[in-house]
Amino acid sequence: MNLGINSTAAIAKKLNRHWIGFEQDEKYVRVAQNRIDAIQAATYDKALFASSSGRKPARVPFSR
């Protein structure tokens, strides 16, 4: 991705995601690096994302 204003890379770092960015202008590389270095990765409780409904996903038939 072209880093643009670095929003995607910054959010990816904050959400502990892997990302790759490309920038051609050295001035913008420094700006992007400074912004991304300032981001703190979020910490979260995995239990917040756990499903407790017990429901199984609907089955999709593969034959006609």
ABEGO torsion letter per residue (X at the ends): XBAEAGAAAAAAAAAGBBBBBBBABAAAAAAAAAAAAABBBBBBBAAAABBAAGBBBBBBBABX
